[in-house]
Structure formats: C-alpha cells, structure tokens
Amino acid sequence: MRGLKNIIKQDLAIDLGTANTLIYRQNEGIVLNEPTVIAYSDNAEVIKAGRAAKEYLGRTPRGIKVLRPMKHGIIEDFDAVTQLIKVFLDCAQERKRIFSPRVVICIPSNITQVEKRAILEAARGVGPKKVFLLEETMAAAIGAGLPVQGEEPQMVLDIGGGTTEAAVIAEWAYICCETLRLAGDEMDEAIIQWLAENRGLEIGVNTAEKVKWEIGSAWDEGIGPDLECSVAGKDSLNGMPLTVVVTSRELRPALKGPLDAISKMIKDLLNSLPSETRASIEARGITATGGGSLIRGITQFLASRTGIPFHLAIDPLTTVVQGAGRTIDAFKDYQKVFIN
C-alpha cells in the first residue's frame, strides 16, 4: 500500500539553509544534501548547482557568475532561489508522480510576511501547489526527539550557516523564540579577518570553512595535542602564494566574537523567562543542533557562560530536515506546527 501511495504522490521536506539545502523524501529519508549555491553563464543559463557550483567560489572563471542566494536565512535573489529549488526538487524526485507532492519548507522564525510570501512563491513557481512552512527551531526540536506536544518546556538551540535561533517550546507552541542573524558564515569571516591581521594571509570563504572544521574550537579541554593545519593563500603584502601553519589554540580568539554574541542571546532569552520555566530548562538542559554546534567544545563553552548543561543532538547537521521529514511521514499528527 505504501509503494502504491509513493507512485501516486511522494511528499518532500526541504531545509532551505543559507549554507546548505537538504531534502527529505517521504518514508525514505534524506535524498539530497547540497550547498545552497548556483552558478550562471553570462546569458543567465544555470551551469552548476550545489557542490559543483561552490567550487567556483573565490575563483570564478570568466563568463560565470556564482551566487549564494540566501543570506541569514532570507532570500536575497528570488530568481536564483527559484532556479535552485527547481534543480534540487528535480534531483530529489525519482520520477514524476501522478499528483503534485506536498512540500514542507523550513524557515527562520522571525522572517516577515513578505519574506514568507517570497519563499512560498519560489516553491510554487516550480511545481508544488501545497507548500507548508515550518519554523526551523520547531523542526529541530521534533528532529531531536523532544516532546514538543508535552506541557514541560523544552529548549533548543539551532546554529546554522546564516542564523542562530533559540526557542522554548511546550504544547506545540513557542513560549519564547529569538533569532540572531549571525552563525557559521560569520565564523568563516572572522577566520578570514584573523589570518589577514595576524598572519598577513589572504584566503577565500571555502578555505576559511575548511580551517573552521579542521581546527576550529571554542573551548580548551586541556587533553590531547593542539590541532594544527596548513593554510594556503596569498601574501597580503606582495600577492605571492603563501602557506602558514595555524593551531587551534592560536585560532580560538578569532571565533570569540561570534561565540560571545550567541551566548549573550541565550542568556537574554533565559533572563526573559518566568522563574518556573527557567528552572525546568536548567534541570533538563538545552539541546544544540545545526552545523555550528559541531565546533569543538562549543557545548562546554555555552554551558560555562550560561550555567546550564547543553546536549548535542545525534546528527546536528540533519536534525532540522529530519524533523520536517517526520511531519510529512505523519502529516495529520503534526498539522498544528505549520504556520501558514
């Protein structure tokens, strides 16, 4: 019976992120995980999308334009997002179904009605007629297995590429939610700036991201050797090729600004809560999701700043789309969480 239903219609869930886009196919799981990047020719034809397009960032050949059409979770280039959704949806659907699928799209919590309309129009413009919007922190909480339907408040922190969001959820709804338009992208920029100021080395975004994952850290655990990596770029004085070796301890101050901003947002949210709600969260802890939560030692850093334990979700990179996927696998059970 499930196989027959899949032939007729197969619903999809999309985590349309600033850095990466993931798609979940009903009853099957994640079928696409690609950078949210698109490359055009001079005559506006799509050349590459996703990982292949990202390779052009920082070294774009003549006649090619490379875009990251999402910034801080918001559409910056409507046409590019529409094209990107079309390419990714075509990749995610094995074959054309008899009926158009329902599509659930995850969005930041504080976007405007105009921005919501833009996302709906972008999705509907490439085929699906039934499009449902789901806030990312709600999807993250569902994907992390938190009982969002229960009376006891649950707190989730989602650190993505363009936004960091924290929410307290109970009985299918938000008690409180905050969005900070600062996340993994700002960490990359901080690394670029630190290397330029302290090592005289100019690097691109892709290299900065690679350095972040290889040796980036928020907390000195004091165990094991200090991580190090070789970073290649250009000498900022003469433009010649230059390679330097950087350690995780040296680089840690570069991430201090973004990490301090995230911890301040969390503390401000906690201070705004009723005492009973805060006590309940202190007892349970906060669940961290999103790619940014994979920075080494970030849960220890945030716990030290807030006095509350943090727990890392099982697969932070896919928690949001996994949660959105659960809503399409059991659509009737989760209709309360959609916001349109």
C-alpha positions in Angstrom: 0.0 0.0 0.0 2.9 2.4 0.8 4.5 1.6 -2.5 1.3 2.4 -4.3 0.9 5.7 -2.5 4.5 6.6 -3.4 3.7 6.1 -7.1 0.7 8.4 -6.8 2.4 11.1 -4.7 5.5 11.4 -2.6 5.8 14.4 -0.3 9.1 16.2 0.4 10.6 18.3 3.2 13.2 21.0 2.5 15.6 22.6 4.8 16.5 25.6 2.6 19.5 26.9 4.5 21.9 29.7 4.0 24.8 27.3 3.7 23.2 24.0 2.7 19.9 22.7 1.4 18.7 19.3 2.4 15.7 17.4 1.1 13.8 14.5 2.8 11.7 12.2 0.7 8.6 10.7 2.4 9.2 7.3 4.0 12.7 7.2 2.6 14.8 9.8 4.4 17.4 12.4 3.2 18.0 12.2 -0.5 19.8 15.4 -1.1 22.4 17.5 0.8 24.0 20.2 -1.3 25.4 23.7 -0.7 22.9 26.5 -1.4 25.0 27.8 -4.3 24.2 28.3 -8.0 26.4 29.2 -11.0 25.1 31.0 -14.1 26.6 31.7 -17.5 26.6 35.3 -19.0 23.4 34.6 -20.7 21.7 33.6 -17.4 21.7 29.8 -18.0 22.2 27.6 -15.0 25.6 25.9 -15.3 26.1 24.2 -12.0 24.2 24.0 -8.7 25.1 22.8 -5.2 28.6 21.3 -4.6 29.8 21.7 -8.1 28.9 25.5 -8.1 30.5 26.0 -4.7 33.9 25.0 -6.2 33.8 28.3 -8.1 33.5 30.5 -5.0 36.6 32.6 -4.7 38.0 31.5 -8.1 35.2 32.2 -10.5 36.1 31.7 -14.2 35.4 34.5 -16.7 31.8 34.3 -18.1 30.4 32.6 -14.9 28.5 34.2 -12.1 28.3 32.4 -8.8 25.6 33.2 -6.2 24.7 32.2 -2.7 21.1 33.4 -3.0 20.2 33.0 0.7 21.7 35.3 3.4 20.8 35.0 7.1 18.1 32.6 6.1 16.4 35.2 3.9 16.1 35.2 0.1 18.4 37.8 -1.4 17.9 36.7 -5.1 14.4 35.5 -5.8 15.1 34.2 -9.3 18.2 32.3 -8.2 16.4 30.6 -5.3 13.5 29.6 -7.6 16.0 28.1 -10.0 17.9 26.3 -7.2 14.7 24.9 -5.7 13.7 23.6 -9.2 17.1 21.9 -9.7 17.1 20.3 -6.3 13.5 19.2 -6.4 14.1 17.6 -9.8 17.1 15.8 -8.3 15.1 14.7 -5.2 12.2 13.2 -7.1 13.0 9.8 -8.7 10.2 10.2 -11.2 7.2 12.3 -11.9 4.2 11.4 -9.8 0.5 11.4 -10.7 -0.2 14.2 -8.3 2.0 17.1 -7.2 3.7 16.5 -3.8 3.1 18.4 -0.6 6.3 20.2 0.3 7.3 21.4 3.8 9.9 24.2 3.8 11.8 25.1 7.0 12.3 28.9 7.6 13.8 31.1 10.3 11.3 32.1 13.0 11.4 35.9 12.7 11.1 36.4 9.0 8.5 38.9 7.7 5.2 38.2 5.9 6.8 39.5 2.7 9.7 37.1 3.1 7.3 34.2 3.8 5.4 35.0 0.7 8.6 35.1 -1.3 9.5 31.5 -0.2 6.0 30.3 -0.9 6.0 31.8 -4.4 9.5 30.4 -5.1 8.4 26.9 -4.2 5.0 27.1 -6.0 6.7 28.5 -9.1 8.5 25.2 -9.8 5.5 22.9 -9.5 4.3 22.0 -5.9 0.9 23.7 -5.1 0.6 22.6 -1.5 3.5 24.2 0.3 3.7 24.3 4.1 6.1 26.5 6.2 7.7 25.1 9.4 9.9 27.2 11.6 13.4 25.8 11.9 13.6 25.6 15.7 10.3 23.7 15.8 11.7 21.3 13.2 14.9 21.0 15.1 13.1 20.1 18.3 11.0 17.5 16.5 14.1 16.1 14.8 16.0 15.9 18.1 13.1 13.8 19.6 12.0 16.5 22.1 8.3 16.1 23.3 7.1 19.3 21.8 3.5 18.3 22.5 4.1 18.0 26.2 3.4 20.5 29.0 7.0 20.7 30.2 9.1 23.3 28.4 11.9 22.1 26.1 14.7 24.4 24.8 16.5 24.0 21.5 19.4 26.0 20.0 20.0 25.8 16.3 23.3 27.2 14.9 23.1 27.2 11.1 25.0 28.9 8.4 23.2 32.3 8.4 21.1 32.3 11.6 21.3 31.2 15.2 17.9 30.5 16.8 16.9 29.5 20.3 13.3 28.6 21.3 11.4 27.3 24.3 8.6 25.0 23.2 5.6 23.4 25.0 2.2 22.1 23.8 3.1 22.5 20.1 3.8 26.2 20.5 6.6 28.7 21.4 6.8 30.1 24.9 9.7 32.2 23.6 11.9 32.4 20.5 14.9 34.5 19.5 16.8 34.8 16.2 20.3 36.1 15.8 21.4 36.8 12.2 24.9 35.5 12.9 26.1 32.0 12.7 28.6 29.8 10.7 29.1 32.4 7.9 30.3 35.0 10.5 32.7 32.4 11.9 34.2 32.0 8.5 34.5 35.7 8.0 36.2 36.0 11.5 38.8 33.4 10.5 39.5 35.3 7.2 40.0 38.5 9.1 42.1 37.0 11.8 44.5 35.4 9.3 44.8 38.6 7.4 45.6 40.7 10.6 47.8 38.2 12.4 49.5 36.2 9.6 49.3 38.5 6.6 47.4 35.8 4.7 44.5 36.3 2.3 42.2 33.4 1.9 38.7 32.8 0.5 35.5 31.6 2.1 35.9 27.9 1.1 39.4 27.8 2.8 38.1 29.5 5.9 35.3 27.0 6.2 37.8 24.2 5.8 40.0 25.7 8.6 37.0 26.0 10.8 36.1 22.4 10.6 39.7 21.1 10.8 40.9 23.1 13.9 38.2 25.5 15.0 37.4 25.3 18.7 35.5 27.2 21.3 37.0 25.6 24.5 40.4 24.3 25.6 39.7 20.9 27.0 43.3 20.5 28.0 43.6 16.9 26.7 45.5 15.7 23.7 47.8 17.6 21.4 46.9 21.0 20.0 45.3 20.6 16.5 47.1 22.3 13.6 46.6 22.7 9.8 48.4 24.2 6.9 46.6 27.1 5.3 47.4 28.2 1.8 46.5 31.7 0.4 48.2 34.9 -0.8 50.6 37.1 1.0 48.7 40.3 1.7 51.8 42.5 1.1 53.0 41.2 -2.3 50.3 38.9 -3.5 52.6 35.9 -3.8 51.5 32.4 -2.7 51.9 31.8 1.0 51.3 28.9 3.3 51.2 29.1 7.1 50.6 26.6 9.9 47.9 27.5 12.4 47.0 25.8 15.6 43.5 25.5 17.2 44.8 27.4 20.3 46.0 30.3 18.2 42.8 30.4 16.2 40.4 30.3 19.1 40.3 34.1 19.7 39.1 34.5 16.1 35.8 32.8 17.0 35.3 34.7 20.2 33.2 37.5 18.7 30.5 35.2 17.2 30.5 32.8 20.1 30.1 35.7 22.6 27.1 37.0 20.6 25.5 33.6 20.6 26.0 33.1 24.4 24.6 36.6 25.0 21.4 35.8 23.0 20.9 32.7 25.0 21.4 34.5 28.3 19.0 37.3 27.3 16.3 34.7 26.4 16.7 32.8 29.6 16.5 36.0 31.7 13.2 36.8 30.0 11.6 33.6 31.1 9.3 33.1 34.1 11.3 31.6 37.0 9.4 28.2 36.9 10.1 27.8 33.1 13.8 28.7 33.6 14.1 26.2 36.4 12.6 23.5 34.3 15.1 24.2 31.5 18.0 24.3 34.0 17.0 20.8 35.1 16.7 19.4 31.6 19.4 21.3 29.7 19.4 22.7 26.2 19.6 20.6 23.0 22.0 22.0 20.4 21.6 21.4 16.7 22.8 22.8 13.4 26.3 22.6 11.8 27.7 25.4 14.1 27.1 23.2 17.1 29.8 20.8 15.8 32.5 23.4 16.6 34.8 21.6 19.1 34.0 22.5 22.7 31.0 24.7 21.9 28.7 23.0 24.3 31.2 23.3 27.1 31.7 27.0 26.2 28.0 27.7 26.3 27.5 25.8 29.5 30.2 27.7 31.2 28.6 31.0 30.1 25.0 30.2 30.9 25.3 27.7 33.8 23.0 25.3 32.0 24.1 22.0 30.5 24.0 21.6 26.7 23.3 18.3 24.9 24.3 17.7 21.3 21.7 16.3 19.0 22.5 12.9 17.5 23.1 14.3 14.0 23.2 18.1 14.3 23.6 18.7 10.6 20.4 17.0 9.6 18.2 17.5 12.7 16.1 20.2 11.1 15.3 18.3 7.9 14.8 15.1 9.9 12.2 16.9 12.0 10.5 18.3 8.9 10.5 14.8 7.5 8.7 13.5 10.5 5.9 16.0 9.8 5.3 14.6 6.3 5.6 11.0 7.4 2.8 11.6 10.0 1.2 14.7 8.5 -2.1 14.5 10.4 -0.3 14.3 13.7 1.8 17.4 13.1 -0.6 19.8 11.3 -0.5 22.1 14.4 3.1 23.1 13.8 2.7 24.6 10.3 2.5 28.4 10.3 0.6 29.0 7.0 
